[in-house]
Amino acid sequence: MTEELYFIKTNPNIAKINLYNKLCREEENFLSFLQPDGKASLEIIKDKVKDSVEELTREELLNIFLWFSKAYPSDHEEIRTQLFIHGIDLFYEIQSPVHTESYLQLLSDYEKLSQENLNYIVNAQNFNQFMIYGIFLTEMINREQGKENILSDYLKPDYKSLYALAESHSGLNNIDEKSSIHLQRYFNDLYDLTKFYKGSIIQL
């Protein structure tokens, strides 16, 4: 089970300078995260960062994330700050393994229903479509408990096809009511944090 899920925006221009320079300065330190073929992997990562941090694979970005995490093991805010300084904006996270699993299940179902493949790095417009679908779906589940979502009502007139997609799936999902309340908050928050954003979003 995936323990946590991180949502990241990148700033390739900042990463090109700050992250690249940090990788060059602290090669020996970072190499311990890149076994067995450390040196070759490091050069590939440096080349990608110099071009665009968004070219990194999921595993390469995870190694960078782990590197920063180990540097500040007891200070989560400092990890976020340092990542931000180096062009990686960790702007949201889901920390509960149960909620992460439920979120990823909904994402997988959405990909099948919409025939849209949302890779670990996705453009904001496609990500936002999934957020709106999630807002609709969780509202339908929670409505039975008498919990309404004003945001869902606000979005419905402009996204009728996504609402219909959520409606067709609402009876098929196996998300329990407790999780759906938390998921609704995640979808609302993530929608608000990304609705005007034009870049890529990474789910790590």
Steps between C-alpha positions, in 0.01 A plus 500: 500500500627847417552682829467862385425691184673827413381763251773710343528800269840566349696807405744374234683836481583497871584127497733557204714724722447408866436127479765447235760687708404304813540171310844610381609619847374196688564218252647261757209546735239442228682199350401287800138525382585379148649153544603282326584709191537827686739710295327437165156562656623825655623633164165413337311678780724809477449519122123475542488765774715733287244460221177470701429341837174370347702253290592301813342159535289422805785298651755777441275758662434265792875469554532879514204516736658234724831687495336819629293303753811337648672840529221636726350188660316672784382817326235447235456873439872541437487217242218684321688830516823352366319319218325826409831690495627237257203519259274228644182634662340234722165678525274225638514152647275216609660336802257220584584167326129409489406832338792474258382155393141628453622800299714281272207260453277787388777623269531153344121475454491848346774410252300196385171689477640808325761307297745767619840388625620729779865415549693603808560834328191654342402839361284712731197497271473118497572488874223753560250292303570211738461731802157611378399138436615418856301792645186377323549136594572558870205741521272227363630251757479747790161638400343180632637599842338843471832671426482731200787671319433853375801481267341205320181701438707794376701287252218279372357736229841539332609134518193297412693221328728453804195501725340229282823298515504523880132411513558188290774393743339602830323166545806295409763642733608324818621804694365495856312802634772596749766515227271685260464792744879537515533451124245774441718741699811394303326551165362840609841614626688377194249659264541836677881471495524416128201656319704797369829314465626440145804277553549132575400324821688201635336236719777326688 
